[in-house]
C-alpha cells in the first residue's frame, strides 16, 4: 500500500478512467477494486467479454482498457484490433498469463499499447497504466526481453522506404528508447503538441495506430 501511495503522490492530478475486460470473476472484481480505491483512478466498467466492452465503449470511451487475451467469444487480440479501428487513440493494455512469442507479437501488431503479465505487482500495474496514458509502452520485463529477441531475429525486407524525415526518425528513435511525449518534448526542446503532431505523421507513414506498433516496425525494419 505504501508503494501505491508513493506512486500516486508523484503523479498528475488527472483521474484516469479505466475499463477492465477479464473473464475470471475474482480477478475482475479485484482489479476493479484496486483501480477504484486508488486516488487518481476510477473504473468505469468491468466486463467478462470483449463484446460487452465494445458495446459500452460506443457510448463512453475510457482513457485506458486493461484486457486479457483468452476470453470467451471474441478473443482479446481480435477485440484490440476492433477497438483500435474504431478509436485509434484509445490505449489498450494486455494483462494476461500468456507470454509466448506468437501472442505477444499478435497483440502488439493489433495495436496494444503495452503487454503485462498477471503476476505484475499492484503498484507496478498502476504505474504502467500511468506510463501508457503518458505515451509510454509498458511491458513486463520477461515480455520486453522476448520482444527484443523476436525482432532481432526477424529478417528485414530488402528495402523499406517510409519517407520519414530526419526529424521524424530522431523522434522515432526516442520512442524506441522508451521516451514518451513529455520526455521527448524536453529532449528535443519542442512543445508537447508538436510532438503529438509529428508522432501522428509517423503513425500515418508507418500505417500503425500505436507507439508499440511503431516501435515494432522500427526494430523489425531497422529504421533507427
N, C-alpha and C positions, 0 to 999 in steps of 0.2 A: 504493500500500500504506500509506503514511503517513496518508493521509486516512481509510482504513478503520480503522486503529489508533486514530486520534484519535476517530473516531466511537464505537468500542466502549468507549473509556476513559470516555466521558461517558454511557454508557447503563446501564440497570439490569442486575442480575446474572441475571435470569430468562433462561433459554435458550429461544429461540423455535423451536418445532417447525414446520417448513415442508414443504409439498409443492409439486411443480412439474408442470405439465401443458404440454408443449411437444413438437410432433411432429418438429422438427428435432433429430436426434441430437446433433450437435456443440454446439448451444446448450443443449440439455437437460443434457448432461454438464458443460458449462461452468458453468451456473448451480448445479448440484448441488455441484460442486467449490468454487465461491465460497462457498456457504452453509456447507458442512461445514468449510471451513478458516478460517472467521471466528469468533472467540470470541463466544459468546452466541447462536449459531445452530446448528441442526442440520437436515439434510434427511432426512426420514423416508420419502420416496417421490418418485420422478421417473417420470412416465408419458407415453407417447406419445399416449394418447387420454383423453378425459374419462370414457369408460366404465370404463377401468381405475382411474382415480382414484376414481370413485363407489363401486366395489366395495371399495376399500381403506378409504375414509372410513367405511363402515358398521361397521368394526371398530376403527378408530383415527383419531379426529378430531384434526387438527392445529390449531395456532394460526392459521395463515395458509396460503392457497394462492395461488401465482403461476400464472396461466393465460393462455395465448394464446387468441385468438378463432377464428382459422381452423384448425380441427382436423379430421382425418379422422373420419368418423362424426358423432357428436353435436357440434354447434358449442360453442364456449366460452360463448357467451351462454346457450344452452339449458342447458348444464351449470351455469352460475352460478345460474340460476333453480331448477334441481333441488336443488342444494346448499343454497340458502337456504331452500327449502321444508322440507327435511329437518333442517337445522341453522341456524336463524335467526340465531344469534350468530356463526357462522363467518365469518371475514374472508377475502374473495377479492379479490385484486388482479389487474387485467388487465395483461398485459405483451405488447405487440403492435406490429406495424408500422402498423396501421390507425389513421388519425387523422381519418377523415371523421365528420361530424356524426351520421349515422344510427347507426353502430356505437357511438360514444361514448354517445349517448342510450340506445340499447337495452341496453348493458352496465350503465349506472348504474340504469336502471329495473329491470333484472333483479336488482339487489342488490349489484353490485360496490362495494367499499369504496374503490376508487381506480382510476386509469387511467394507466398508464405506457407510454411508448414504448421500443422495444428499444434505442435509442441511449443510454438513460439510463446514466450512468457507474456502475460497480460500487458505489462508496461512497454515491452518492445513492440507488441502488436499495435498499441495506441500510438507509439512513436512512429511506426511505419505508416499508419494511416495519415498522420500529420505530414510526414515526408512526402507521401504521394500527392496529397492535396496541394503541397507547396511546389509540385513539379518534379518530384523525385520518382525513382523506380525501385522501391524496396524489395529485397529478396532475402530469404533465409540464407545463411552462409553456405549450406550444403547445395542449395539451388544455384546460387551465384557461381560456385565452383563448376557445377555441371554446365551452366550456360557458357562460361568462358571456354571450357574444354570442347563443348559441342561446336561452337562457331569457329574455333581454331582448326577443327578437323574438316569443316565444310570447304570444299574447293570453290573458290570464287569464279564467276564467269570470266571468259577471256577478256571481255571488255564491258565496262559498266560506265555509262555516261548519264548522270542525273542532272547535269547542267547546274550544279551547285556553285555559287560564287565563293571566292576566297573567304569572305566574312561568314557565310553560311557554314563553310567547312570548319572554320575556327570554332563556331558555336556548337556544331555537331560534335567536335572533339571534346568540348567541355561536357556535353551531355553524356558521352561515353565514359568520361572520367568521374561521373557522379554528381556534377553540378546541377542545381535546379535553377528555376527562373531568377530567383533573388540573388543567389551567389554568382550566377553567370553575369547578371547585370552589373554587379560590383566588380567582377573580374575584368569585364570589357569596358567598364565605365560608361554604360549606356542605360537608358531607363528600362524599367520592368516592362512597360508596354511595347517598347521597341523590341525587346527580347521576344515577347509573345508574337509580334508581327513576323519576325524572322523565323521563329520556330514553326509558325503556321505555313510559311513558304517552304520550309524544309519538308514538312509533312506532305504538302501538296506534290512536291517534286519526287519524293520517295514513295508516294501513294500509300501512306500509312495514316493511322489515327491516334497514335500514342507515342510517348517517349520510348517505351520499351521496344516497340516495333522499329522505331528509327535507329535505336542503339543496335538492335539485332542486325539490321541491314548494313549499318556502318561497319560492324565487326565482320559480317559474312563477306562483304564485298571489299573490305579493307579500304574504306573511303578516307579514313583518318590514320 
